């Protein structure tokens, strides 16, 4: 029997050493992380914090682990807060004819955009001095953009000439769709756009909700598998308003600031007198808008005339004596559809109601329409191509869920 000589080795890290780090991490997870912009605050709670917070060994050998933030994960969470609550586009003051008299109906709005990298850096800096008491707080880093037009001289408004018009038919629409088209058009009717001002369809129409007076219609959305489908939606059909206005803006030669095409082509938008294949404009707040700038140098008045069959937009101002040359649509990359019947079920349809056709078979294709605007001396004011790429549509029917 031989006694082994033993040497006692104390642990490099023990529970007592880890206790302050644990308490700090526990406080972060329990209390959340709060980010601020002005007087508004937004808190990232337990699951969010766990997603970007970890313990990692310190560099340079054995030692206490340190709390570390996954910057990419934190950036994703701050991006979500920014898009949902903080980011807004700048908006000019809005003007309208009210009982035949020009009036300002909305104040200008400053644009705000969260600087994601700067905000992440602020959170990391705050973590460095955080002791574990209360909620970790940090300021969001933001950039601001001033609106172009904040006020105007109402007495200077004069719109004697009709510059262009756009017209589409909604005669075959359902009752709800007709209602939505007419309500959206009436929300725009009488709008005055000052010289240099940018018109936003989304801002002018307002909320596209039942609470705002719209009714259920149908709209295109992703099916979750990379494809498209047509589903019941609030304010369905509102894109006929933005499309018809786009026809007038395009033919007037005004500068297009933002325009998005539909996922598939809707044939009624290509019918004379103002339609062309590929000439449409969809809106989907807050991600898609139709915006244009009044670059005529004078005030612009938008008149909307829904008569129960046709929707007409007229643009009135002072004739700039432009020449607007518009090419025929160039159609390429044809993607054939199928005439087969596609049946889907929707719980948004009343139980016991019949089958509803919500989409017609239509080939997919790419389209381009070239527009060149020149002044009276032949100088080019604007050279722009309206490009679109449409997926095939199908003979799609919706049935209520049994």
C-alpha positions in Angstrom: 0.0 0.0 0.0 1.5 3.3 -1.2 0.0 6.8 -0.5 -0.2 8.8 -3.7 1.0 12.4 -3.3 -1.8 14.8 -4.1 -1.8 18.4 -5.0 -4.9 20.5 -4.6 -5.8 22.6 -7.7 -8.3 25.3 -7.2 -10.7 25.9 -10.2 -10.0 28.8 -12.4 -13.7 29.7 -12.4 -16.1 29.0 -9.6 -19.7 29.6 -8.9 -19.1 32.8 -7.0 -17.1 34.2 -9.9 -19.9 33.5 -12.3 -22.7 34.9 -10.1 -22.4 38.5 -11.2 -22.3 37.5 -14.9 -25.4 35.2 -14.3 -27.3 38.0 -12.6 -26.4 40.4 -15.4 -27.6 38.0 -18.1 -30.7 37.1 -16.1 -31.6 40.8 -15.7 -31.2 41.3 -19.4 -33.4 38.3 -20.3 -36.0 39.1 -17.6 -36.3 42.9 -18.0 -35.6 43.0 -21.7 -33.7 45.5 -23.8 -35.3 48.9 -24.5 -34.4 51.1 -27.5 -35.6 54.7 -27.6 -36.4 57.3 -30.3 -37.5 60.6 -28.9 -40.3 60.0 -26.4 -41.1 56.6 -27.8 -39.6 53.4 -26.5 -39.7 49.8 -27.8 -38.7 46.8 -25.7 -37.2 43.5 -26.9 -38.3 40.9 -24.4 -37.2 37.4 -23.3 -37.2 35.4 -26.6 -35.7 38.3 -28.6 -32.9 38.8 -26.0 -32.1 35.1 -25.8 -31.8 35.2 -29.6 -28.9 37.7 -29.7 -27.3 37.2 -26.3 -24.6 34.6 -25.5 -21.7 33.7 -23.2 -18.3 33.3 -24.8 -14.8 32.8 -23.4 -12.6 35.8 -23.3 -9.7 35.9 -25.6 -6.1 35.3 -24.3 -6.6 32.0 -22.4 -8.7 30.9 -19.4 -10.8 33.5 -17.7 -14.3 34.5 -17.0 -16.7 34.3 -19.9 -18.2 37.5 -21.2 -21.6 38.4 -22.4 -21.6 38.8 -26.2 -24.2 40.1 -28.6 -24.7 38.5 -32.0 -24.7 41.7 -34.0 -26.5 40.1 -37.0 -29.4 38.8 -34.8 -29.7 42.1 -33.0 -29.7 44.0 -36.3 -32.6 41.8 -37.4 -34.6 42.6 -34.3 -33.9 46.3 -34.6 -34.9 46.2 -38.3 -38.3 44.8 -37.3 -38.8 47.6 -34.8 -37.7 50.2 -37.3 -40.0 49.0 -40.1 -43.0 48.5 -37.9 -42.9 51.5 -35.7 -40.2 54.1 -36.6 -39.4 54.4 -40.3 -41.6 56.8 -42.2 -41.1 58.4 -45.6 -41.1 62.2 -45.7 -44.4 63.7 -46.9 -45.2 67.1 -48.2 -48.0 69.2 -46.9 -51.2 68.2 -48.7 -53.7 70.6 -50.3 -57.2 70.1 -51.7 -60.0 72.0 -53.2 -62.7 72.2 -50.5 -66.0 73.6 -51.8 -64.2 75.3 -54.6 -61.6 76.9 -52.4 -57.9 75.8 -52.1 -57.1 74.6 -48.5 -54.2 72.8 -46.7 -55.6 69.5 -45.4 -52.5 67.9 -44.0 -49.2 69.1 -42.5 -45.8 68.1 -43.8 -44.1 65.1 -42.3 -40.4 64.6 -41.6 -39.0 61.4 -42.9 -37.3 59.1 -40.4 -35.0 56.1 -41.1 -33.3 54.0 -38.5 -29.5 53.5 -38.9 -29.3 49.8 -38.1 -25.5 49.6 -37.7 -25.4 52.8 -35.5 -28.2 51.4 -33.3 -26.5 48.1 -32.8 -23.4 50.0 -31.8 -25.4 52.0 -29.3 -26.8 48.8 -27.7 -23.3 47.3 -27.4 -21.9 50.4 -25.8 -24.8 50.4 -23.3 -24.1 46.7 -22.5 -20.5 47.6 -21.7 -21.6 49.8 -18.7 -24.7 47.9 -17.8 -24.5 46.6 -14.2 -27.6 44.4 -14.1 -30.0 46.8 -12.4 -33.2 47.5 -14.3 -33.6 47.5 -18.0 -30.8 48.0 -20.5 -31.6 51.1 -22.6 -30.0 52.5 -25.7 -31.0 55.2 -28.3 -31.8 54.3 -31.8 -29.6 56.0 -34.3 -31.7 57.7 -37.0 -31.4 59.9 -40.0 -34.1 62.4 -40.9 -35.2 63.8 -44.3 -37.1 67.1 -44.5 -40.2 67.3 -46.7 -40.0 69.4 -49.9 -43.2 71.4 -49.3 -44.3 72.6 -45.9 -46.7 75.4 -46.8 -48.0 77.4 -49.8 -49.6 80.6 -50.9 -53.2 79.5 -51.6 -53.8 82.7 -53.7 -51.2 81.6 -56.3 -53.2 78.5 -57.3 -54.4 78.4 -60.9 -55.1 75.3 -63.0 -56.7 76.4 -66.3 -55.6 73.6 -68.6 -56.3 69.9 -68.7 -52.9 68.2 -69.3 -54.0 64.6 -69.6 -56.5 62.0 -68.5 -56.6 58.3 -67.7 -59.7 56.0 -67.9 -60.4 52.4 -67.1 -63.7 50.5 -66.8 -65.0 48.9 -63.6 -68.5 48.2 -65.0 -68.2 44.4 -64.5 -66.8 44.6 -61.0 -68.7 43.2 -58.0 -70.6 45.6 -55.8 -67.9 45.7 -53.1 -65.1 46.3 -55.7 -67.1 49.2 -57.2 -67.5 50.7 -53.8 -63.8 50.5 -53.1 -62.8 52.0 -56.4 -65.2 54.9 -56.0 -64.2 55.5 -52.3 -60.5 55.5 -53.2 -61.1 57.8 -56.2 -63.2 60.2 -54.1 -60.4 60.3 -51.4 -58.0 61.6 -54.1 -60.5 63.9 -55.9 -59.6 67.6 -55.6 -56.0 67.1 -54.5 -53.7 70.0 -55.3 -50.0 69.2 -55.9 -47.7 72.3 -55.6 -44.8 72.9 -58.0 -42.1 70.5 -57.1 -44.4 68.5 -54.8 -44.4 64.7 -54.6 -47.9 63.1 -54.7 -48.3 59.8 -52.7 -51.3 57.7 -53.5 -51.0 55.8 -50.2 -50.9 58.9 -48.1 -53.7 60.5 -50.0 -56.2 57.6 -50.0 -55.5 56.8 -46.3 -56.0 53.5 -44.5 -57.2 50.7 -46.7 -59.3 49.1 -44.0 -62.9 48.3 -43.2 -62.7 50.8 -40.4 -61.9 53.5 -43.0 -65.0 52.7 -45.0 -63.7 50.1 -47.5 -65.3 46.7 -48.1 -63.9 43.2 -48.6 -62.7 42.5 -52.2 -59.9 40.4 -53.6 -56.2 40.9 -53.9 -53.1 39.1 -55.0 -50.7 37.7 -52.4 -48.0 35.1 -52.0 -49.2 31.5 -51.3 -46.3 30.8 -49.0 -44.6 28.4 -51.5 -43.1 31.0 -53.8 -46.3 31.3 -55.9 -49.3 33.6 -56.0 -52.9 33.4 -55.2 -56.0 35.6 -55.1 -57.6 36.0 -51.7 -60.3 38.0 -50.0 -58.8 41.3 -48.8 -59.9 44.7 -47.3 -60.1 47.4 -50.0 -59.7 44.8 -52.8 -59.7 46.5 -56.2 -58.1 49.7 -54.9 -55.2 49.2 -57.4 -57.6 50.3 -60.2 -57.4 53.7 -58.7 -53.6 53.9 -58.7 -53.5 52.3 -62.2 -55.9 54.8 -63.7 -54.1 57.7 -62.1 -50.8 56.3 -63.5 -52.3 56.4 -67.0 -52.9 60.1 -66.6 -49.6 60.8 -65.1 -47.7 58.8 -67.7 -49.5 60.6 -70.6 -49.0 64.0 -69.0 -45.2 63.5 -69.0 -44.9 64.0 -65.2 -41.9 62.5 -63.4 -42.6 59.1 -61.9 -41.0 58.7 -58.5 -42.2 55.2 -57.5 -44.3 52.7 -59.5 -44.8 49.0 -59.0 -46.5 46.6 -61.3 -49.0 43.9 -60.4 -47.8 40.3 -59.9 -49.9 39.3 -62.9 -51.4 41.3 -65.7 -55.0 42.5 -65.4 -56.3 42.8 -69.0 -58.9 45.6 -68.3 -56.0 48.0 -67.6 -54.8 47.7 -71.2 -58.0 48.8 -72.9 -58.4 52.1 -74.9 -58.6 55.0 -74.6 -55.6 55.3 -72.2 -54.6 51.7 -71.5 -51.6 49.9 -72.9 -50.4 46.3 -72.2 -48.1 46.6 -69.3 -49.3 50.1 -68.1 -50.4 49.5 -64.5 -49.5 50.5 -60.9 -50.2 48.6 -57.7 -50.1 49.9 -54.1 -49.6 47.8 -51.0 -48.9 49.9 -47.9 -46.4 50.3 -46.4 -44.2 48.6 -48.9 -45.5 49.7 -52.3 -46.8 53.1 -53.4 -47.5 55.1 -56.6 -45.8 58.5 -56.3 -45.0 61.2 -58.9 -43.6 64.7 -58.8 -45.3 67.7 -60.2 -42.4 69.0 -62.4 -44.5 71.4 -64.5 -43.5 74.4 -62.5 -47.1 75.3 -61.7 -49.9 73.9 -59.5 -51.6 70.6 -60.4 -55.2 69.7 -59.7 -56.3 66.0 -59.7 -59.9 65.4 -60.6 -61.4 61.9 -60.1 -64.7 61.0 -61.9 -66.2 57.6 -61.1 -69.5 57.3 -63.0 -70.5 53.8 -62.1 -69.0 52.4 -65.3 -65.7 54.2 -65.9 -63.2 55.7 -63.6 -61.5 58.8 -65.1 -58.7 60.9 -63.7 -58.1 64.3 -65.1 -54.9 66.4 -64.4 -55.4 70.1 -64.6 -52.6 72.8 -64.5 -50.9 75.2 -66.7 -49.9 73.7 -70.1 -46.1 73.4 -70.1 -46.2 72.8 -73.9 -44.4 69.5 -73.7 -44.3 66.8 -76.3 -44.9 63.4 -74.8 -43.8 60.5 -77.1 -44.9 57.1 -76.0 -43.8 53.9 -77.7 -46.0 50.8 -78.3 -45.5 48.1 -75.6 -42.6 45.7 -76.3 -43.7 42.3 -75.1 -41.1 39.6 -74.4 -40.4 36.4 -72.4 -43.9 35.0 -72.8 -44.8 32.5 -70.1 -47.9 30.5 -71.1 -50.6 29.7 -68.6 -53.0 26.8 -68.3 -56.8 26.9 -68.8 -57.3 24.2 -66.1 -59.6 25.1 -63.3 -57.9 25.8 -60.0 -60.0 25.5 -56.8 -59.0 26.8 -53.5 -60.8 27.1 -50.1 -61.1 30.2 -48.0 -62.5 30.7 -44.5 -63.1 34.4 -45.4 -66.1 33.3 -47.5 -69.4 32.9 -45.7 -70.3 29.2 -45.1 -72.8 28.0 -47.6 -72.0 30.6 -50.2 -71.2 29.6 -53.7 -68.1 29.3 -55.7 -66.5 32.6 -56.7 -64.2 33.1 -59.7 -61.4 35.4 -58.6 -58.8 35.1 -61.3 -58.8 34.5 -65.1 -56.2 32.6 -67.0 -53.6 35.1 -68.4 -50.1 34.4 -69.9 -47.2 35.9 -68.0 -44.8 38.2 -69.9 -42.4 41.1 -69.6 -43.3 44.5 -71.0 -41.6 47.8 -71.6 -43.1 51.1 -72.7 -40.7 53.9 -73.6 -41.7 57.5 -72.9 -39.7 60.6 -73.9 -40.8 64.1 -72.8 -39.3 67.1 -74.6 -40.0 70.8 -74.2 -41.0 73.2 -77.0 -37.3 73.6 -78.1 -36.8 69.8 -78.3 -34.8 69.5 -75.1 -35.3 66.2 -73.3 -37.1 66.7 -69.9 -37.6 63.0 -69.0 -36.6 59.7 -70.7 -38.1 56.8 -68.9 -39.2 53.2 -69.5 -42.1 51.6 -67.7 -40.8 48.0 -67.2 -43.0 45.2 -65.9 -42.7 41.4 -65.4 -45.9 39.5 -64.9 -46.3 35.9 -63.7 -49.0 33.7 -65.3 -52.5 33.9 -63.9 -55.0 31.0 -63.8 -58.7 30.2 -63.8 -58.9 30.3 -60.0 -62.0 29.8 -58.0 -62.6 30.2 -54.3 -65.0 28.0 -52.3 -66.0 28.5 -48.6 -64.5 26.1 -46.1 -67.0 23.4 -45.3 
